[in-house]
Amino acid sequence: MTAFGPHVLDLDCEAEADRICDWMRDVVAGELRRRGVIIAVSGGVDSAVCAALAVRAFGPAKVHGLLLPERDSASISSSRGQLVAQHLGLTHELIDIAPTLQAIGCYRDRDAAIQRVFPDYGTDWKCKIVLAGGAQGGINFFRLVVQAPDGTQQEARLPLREYLQIVAATNHKQRVRKTIEYYHADRLNYAVIGTPNRLEYDQGFFVKNGDGAADLKPIAHLYKTQVYALARHLGLPDEICTAEPTTDTYSLAQGQDEFYFSLPYGPMDLALWAFEHGVSAAELAPVIGLSEVQAGHVLTDIQSKRNATRYLHARPALIEPVLHEPSTSTSGAA
């Protein structure tokens, strides 16, 4: 058996692109009976690859792109989103969702929770949440980082009440975006594409009824490393193919590994593959540059996140099954 290593994520990109596009056509035209697809283009590699696959599957005339920034979005996100849309020849529109978020209290409620930790925090400050604990073998917890207008930063562990309120408030962002996506889907009789990669989907890095909602998710089976390989194969702009993953949710710059995952996406992909295929911590450690103990903590954290986010994947609970197949009548049979 070939030794475990980065090669386990090697991908025949052309064959995979064909497979995904055939599946997308079957799902959209066959199962869903929709005329085309809606996709929110964030400026990240995942949505860019999904958009490129959609264009390959349906042609640009049947793919409608949405750019949905708000006041905490990095300006580069919209410029990269427009770059992708123009590169692929998509019809697209930009809708600023900040007024909606302001109206429903997203920023107000988030800031109120932050001010209970840092009373001086104001609307001209910046913030982010940072994950800690799990990769070191402890229980995951979050720290709040705030930055004053003069650039000075403060950091503190977040109490549970404040953490939950900040997350609940910021989740408005993903849910408002999804509402707009489905408005356009209904208007055009299109299906909505979800853009999570395997790492995000497996580890619950999405908002229920927000970016977790979709009619089809074309790359949920692909590791992030494979998504980048597919981006290069599909000829997406270099700026997209080399962009580091970000949350683009908080006003301070933030990588996904800093907010949620134990490691950057490359070693995290390998750790997830190892977890899924029964590779030991001793085998994983030298490949991702950690000690055996550290690698063991990462594997444990993968299972912990699966357990903690199972709710996000769950369907609504029913007291009993409701949709039954009609029974075949036997009356009059010989």
Secondary structure, DSSP 8 states (H G I E B T S, - for coil): ----SGGGG---HHHHHHHHHHHHHIIIIIIS--SSEEEE--SSHHHHHHHHHHHHHH-GGGEEEEE---TTS-HHHHHHHHHHHHHHT-EEEE---HHHHHHTTHHHHHHHHHHHH-TT--TT-EEEEEEESGGGTS--EEEEEEE-TTS-EEEEE--HHHHHHHHHHHHHHHHHHHHHHHHHHHHHT-EEB----HHHHHHT-S-TTTTT--SB-TTTTS-HHHHHHHHHHTT--HHHHT---B---SSS--BHHHHT-SS-HHHHHHHHHHHHTT--HHHHHHHHT--HHHHHHHHHHHHHHHHHTHHHH-----SS----------TT--
